[in-house]
Amino acid sequence: MKSIDRGRAALLGMALLCLAPVLAAWMAYLLLPPGGGASYGQLLPTRPFVAAASPEWPRGKWVLASALSADCRDRCRQRWHAMGQIQKAQGEAAERLTRVALVVSARPAALDVPYRLPHSPAHALPAGSQGFYLVDPLGNQVMFYRDGADPRRIIDEVAKVLKVNNGL
């Protein structure tokens, strides 16, 4: 009779020993929920970016794209400067990233940008024109960053996106 109780106790002990990590992980998840998944920019639904259908669009590169009109002088200059700094701060990955100006008006502000594409105001941009977009190499919209956003946080977020998507 003692050997049966001893066997049951050993079996129960092994079962508890095997369940302990699972129960500990479950309790940790309930008491300390994970805080990941938050992005600094506005995550956009995955769909083709309107201007990416243009034949002049830089294929195979990540793109920082923004609307360029005649009425946004200082704001556009600040935005293009920030976009240039974000691109340069990517280090070795900077060559995988380029900037595109979506020219909305007939007389846009004079800025030094690698690509200028005509863009019809009738084709409204999904999140507006008060900021810039991150577009993947396949031409899909990914993120939108408003004017005045913290460039350091954008640099970090774009670096993570480029690192995770190294194959694109």
KOLVOVO-810909 format. One line per 3 residues: number of its first residue (from 1); their letters; for each residue y, z, x of N, C-alpha, C. Coordinates in steps of 0.001 Angstrom, whole numbers, plus 500000, padded with zeros to 6 digits. Layout:
<sites>
NUM	A	Y/Z/X/Y/Z/X/Y/Z/X | ...
</sites>
This chain:
<sites>
1	MKS	498821/500000/500809/500000/500000/500000/501256/500000/500862 | 501207/500733/501978/502357/500782/502861/502611/499430/503510 | 501551/498684/503831/501725/497395/504490/502367/496377/503542
4	IDR	502099/496469/502235/502716/495566/501262/504202/495870/501166 | 504605/497131/501100/506015/497507/501038/506740/497103/502323 | 506045/497258/503425/506633/496905/504704/506826/495387/504802
7	GRA	505882/494591/504308/505967/493131/504295/507097/492654/503399 | 507222/493288/502207/508296/492926/501287/509656/493254/501895 | 509756/494375/502556/511016/494777/503186/511380/493800/504304
10	ALL	510400/493361/505067/510654/492393/506143/511101/491057/505560 | 510438/490605/504494/510800/489356/503829/512210/489438/503243 | 512520/490554/502595/513852/490757/502027/514912/490791/503138
13	GMA	514604/491424/504238/515522/491482/505387/515788/490106/505969 | 514735/489273/506096/514922/487914/506612/515741/487071/505650 | 515496/487233/504345/516267/486488/503345/517742/486869/503404
16	LLC	518026/488158/503522/519415/488608/503625/520062/488115/504911 | 519292/488100/505981/519797/487616/507259/520156/486126/507174 | 519361/485356/506463/519639/483929/506299/520807/483681/505340
19	LAP	520958/484525/504347/522043/484359/503378/523387/484894/503877 | 523367/485759/504867/524603/486395/505350/525672/485384/505770 | 525378/484346/506579/526434/483397/506955/526994/482627/505759
22	VLA	526124/482269/504835/526575/481529/503645/527486/482410/502806 | 527076/483646/502575/527905/484570/501800/529220/484878/502513 | 529188/485026/503838/530410/485297/504600/531377/484109/504515
25	AWM	530869/482892/504622/531722/481709/504522/532327/481587/503126 | 531524/481847/502111/532014/481771/500737/533104/482807/500485 | 532907/484021/500973/533914/485078/500803/535190/484736/501587
28	AYL	535045/484195/502779/536217/483807/503564/536998/482706/502859 | 536293/481758/502245/536952/480680/501513/537720/481224/500316 | 537132/482195/499618/537803/482776/498455/538991/483650/498848
31	LLP	538830/484437/499890/539883/485375/500284/540954/484745/501167 | 540583/483766/501984/541520/483082/502878/541414/481573/502664 | 541970/481051/501564/541808/479614/501282/542464/478759/502365
34	PGG	541903/477575/502647/542469/476700/503671/543836/476182/503244 | 544746/476034/504203/546097/475606/503885/546387/474185/504309 | 545406/473424/504746/545616/472057/505222/545903/471092/504089
37	GAS	546146/469849/504466/546341/468799/503485/547784/468555/503116 | 548715/469341/503625/550117/469144/503293/550737/468180/504294 | 551446/467193/503805/552125/466261/504696/553632/466423/504526
40	YGQ	554363/466093/505573/555808/466265/505551/556479/465186/504711 | 556038/463952/504886/556594/462842/504113/555937/462765/502741 | 556453/461848/501939/555880/461617/500608/554708/460650/500754
43	LLP	553515/461128/500424/552322/460288/500491/552355/459305/499332 | 552246/458029/499641/552331/456985/498620/550930/456528/498222 | 550780/456057/496980/549466/455534/496571/549110/454307/497410
46	TRP	547837/454159/497713/547393/453047/498552/547447/451752/497768 | 548422/450942/498144/548563/449599/497578/549389/448776/498553 | 549335/447468/498457/550076/446638/499410/551585/446900/499321
49	FVA	552221/446953/500475/553671/447091/500548/554273/445756/500147 | 555321/445773/499344/555894/444559/498771/556267/443535/499839 | 556951/443969/500881/557448/443035/501897/556361/442543/502848
52	AAS	555195/443160/502856/554134/442780/503790/553530/441417/503467 | 553842/440867/502300/553336/439547/501933/554099/438435/502648 | 555226/438768/503249/556043/437782/503958/555292/437245/505175
55	PEW	555395/435947/505458/554700/435396/506630/555246/435929/507959 | 556493/436419/507984/557086/436950/509214/556685/438397/509478 | 555977/439010/508551/555591/440422/508695/554724/440594/509944
58	PRG	554991/441613/510773/554180/441811/511987/552767/442296/511647 | 551813/441407/511704/550427/441738/511370/549769/442534/512497 | 548898/443455/512122/548134/444205/513103/548887/445347/513757
61	KWV	550053/445709/513245/550834/446815/513798/551191/447791/512689 | 551325/449047/513082/551896/450034/512176/553386/449748/512123 | 553993/449890/510953/555386/449491/510770/556198/450627/510162
64	LAS	557385/450844/510720/558398/451680/510090/559376/450703/509464 | 559433/450657/508136/560248/449671/507427/561312/450370/506593 | 562504/449738/506564/563595/450292/505783/564488/449171/505277
67	ALS	565092/449401/504117/566030/448438/503554/567339/448508/504327 | 567960/447362/504524/569210/447255/505266/570205/446500/504403 | 571281/447163/504023/572288/446527/503195/573666/446732/503811
70	ADC	574657/446034/503276/576019/446103/503822/576685/447439/503528 | 576258/448129/502489/576952/449354/502080/576455/450626/502780 | 575506/450528/503664/575021/451740/504330/575266/451663/505824
73	RDR	576478/451861/506227/576859/451732/507645/576323/452890/508493 | 576934/454056/508383/576550/455201/509221/575147/455691/508908 | 574810/455709/507627/573487/456175/507213/572398/455283/507812
76	CRQ	572605/453972/507786/571616/453041/508350/571527/453200/509859 | 572658/453383/510510/572641/453567/511964/571850/454824/512334 | 572080/455896/511609/571337/457134/511870/569850/456938/511613
79	RWH	569524/456247/510521/568119/456000/510178/567438/455156/511251 | 568088/454063/511695/567493/453186/512705/567359/453891/514035 | 568339/454747/514352/568229/455521/515585/567028/456473/515508
82	AMG	566906/457164/514384/565767/458084/514198/564443/457326/514246 | 564390/456152/513613/563161/455357/513636/562815/454919/515057 | 563827/454553/515844/563598/454171/517232/563085/455344/518063
85	QIQ	563643/456522/517817/563201/457708/518540/561763/458075/518160 | 561441/457921/516893/560073/458200/516426/559100/457248/517112 | 559478/455980/517207/558621/454999/517863/558448/455320/519342
88	KAQ	559540/455595/520040/559475/455875/521480/558707/457158/521780 | 558789/458127/520885/558136/459421/521113/556616/459349/520989 | 556079/458219/520567/554632/458098/520404/553910/457867/521725
91	GEA	554654/457710/522812/554035/457544/524121/553242/456248/524211 | 551971/456366/524583/551120/455179/524732/550929/454443/523410 | 550996/455145/522309/550789/454524/521003/552042/453815/520493
94	AER	553156/453889/521224/554409/453271/520778/554272/451761/520608 | 553421/451125/521394/553244/449675/521272/552483/449292/520002 | 551820/450247/519379/551115/449984/518115/552044/450093/516913
97	LTR	553289/450517/517148/554253/450788/516093/555483/449920/516306 | 556035/449355/515229/557254/448574/515323/558154/448889/514137 | 559395/448391/514189/560354/448621/513110/560690/447296/512444
100	VAL	560880/447349/511118/561234/446163/510343/562418/446492/509455 | 563410/445593/509476/564565/445726/508588/564353/444803/507394 | 564399/445361/506206/564300/444566/504986/565723/444280/504529
103	VVS	566205/443075/504807/567591/442711/504550/567771/442433/503066 | 568597/443282/502431/568798/443185/500990/570073/442416/500661 | 571129/442591/501452/572400/441948/501137/572646/440751/502048
106	ARP	573639/439941/501675/573959/438749/502464/574587/439117/503798 | 575309/440236/503866/575967/440653/505104/575484/442048/505486 | 574289/442158/506055/573767/443483/506417/574490/444067/507628
109	AAL	574359/445356/507804/574926/446022/508983/574291/445446/510242 | 575082/445370/511299/574592/444805/512567/573857/445890/513346 | 572540/445808/513355/571720/446766/514089/570708/446013/514933
112	DVP	570303/446624/516029/569311/446029/516913/567916/446408/516416 | 567280/445471/515717/565943/445722/515172/565012/444583/515560 | 563741/444894/515868/562805/443834/516282/562561/442779/515214
115	YRL	562411/443181/513962/562102/442236/512883/563103/442400/511747 | 563619/441274/511261/564486/441261/510078/563844/440325/509059 | 563574/440846/507886/562950/440044/506839/563839/440048/505605
118	PHS	564013/438893/504979/564776/438891/503724/563988/439634/502647 | 564694/440419/501877/564034/441195/500823/564889/441129/499572 | 564297/440711/498488/565017/440587/497229/565178/441953/496565
121	PAH	566397/442283/496117/566581/443551/495401/565747/443615/494120 | 565337/442437/493619/564503/442418/492414/563137/443057/492685 | 562659/442955/493936/561401/443600/494312/561725/445024/494740
124	ALP	561796/445896/493794/562168/447284/494087/561146/447936/495004 | 561655/448701/495957/560770/449447/496841/560229/450654/496084 | 558973/451037/496314/558338/452082/495512/559052/453426/495496
127	AGS	559558/453875/496627/560178/455206/496673/561696/455130/496807 | 562259/453934/496808/563702/453789/496928/564101/453311/498304 | 565404/453251/498542/565893/452733/499821/566646/453790/500625
130	QGF	566566/455030/500236/567264/456107/500945/566371/456749/501997 | 565684/455926/502764/564782/456422/503787/563978/455270/504354 | 562824/455575/504942/562001/454521/505517/560528/454772/505231
133	YLV	559755/453705/505365/558336/453694/505020/557481/453575/506271 | 556297/454157/506211/555270/453920/507213/554228/453036/506538 | 553980/451870/507142/553057/450883/506572/551938/450651/507583
136	DPL	550694/450621/507114/549561/450457/508026/549406/448998/508473 | 548550/448731/509474/548388/447362/509984/547839/446368/508966 | 547260/446861/507894/546743/445972/506856/547795/445639/505806
139	GNQ	548989/446213/505936/550078/445941/505002/550131/446887/503818 | 549413/448002/503876/549435/448976/502786/550467/450062/503066 | 551187/450464/502025/552149/451558/502175/551393/452861/502380
142	VMF	551921/453736/503234/551257/454995/503536/552152/456178/503198 | 553333/456232/503832/554225/457381/503670/555656/456903/503458 | 556475/457788/502880/557913/457555/502754/558635/458789/503263
145	YRD	559632/458585/504112/560431/459673/504668/561874/459481/504239 | 562444/460478/503613/563838/460428/503155/564805/460544/504330 | 566004/460011/504145/567063/460182/505137/567327/461665/505335
148	GAD	567592/462048/506561/567889/463445/506865/566662/464302/507115 | 565473/463704/507042/564245/464468/507314/564204/464838/508797 | 563510/465897/509119/563415/466394/510487/562607/465419/511349
151	PRR	563249/464744/512310/562524/463757/513125/561362/464354/513910 | 561471/465593/514337/560384/466222/515111/559109/466301/514274 | 559263/466689/513015/558079/466777/512137/557523/465393/511828
154	IID	558411/464406/511694/557958/463036/511444/557205/462519/512669 | 557725/462787/513859/557064/462363/515101/555656/462937/515164 | 555531/464214/514862/554205/464859/514895/553263/464244/513868
157	EVA	553781/464008/512659/552928/463463/511604/552496/462029/511911 | 553428/461195/512384/553080/459812/512732/552086/459802/513895 | 552257/460701/514857/551310/460785/515979/549910/461112/515482
160	KVL	549798/462023/514525/548484/462361/513967/547877/461177/513238 | 548692/460464/512458/548197/459310/511714/547701/458232/512685 | 548470/457975/513727/548055/456965/514709/546798/457382/515456
163	KVN	546697/458668/515759/545519/459161/516497/544263/459080/515630 | 544371/459500/514383/543216/459498/513486/542789/458063/513169 | 543742/457156/513097/543448/455760/512769/543518/454889/514010
166	NGL	542891/455315/515064/542953/454609/516340/542319/453227/516264 | 541397/453015/515349/540731/451728/515215/541565/450683/514497 | 542613/451103/513812/543455/450129/513094/544542/449603/513978
</sites>
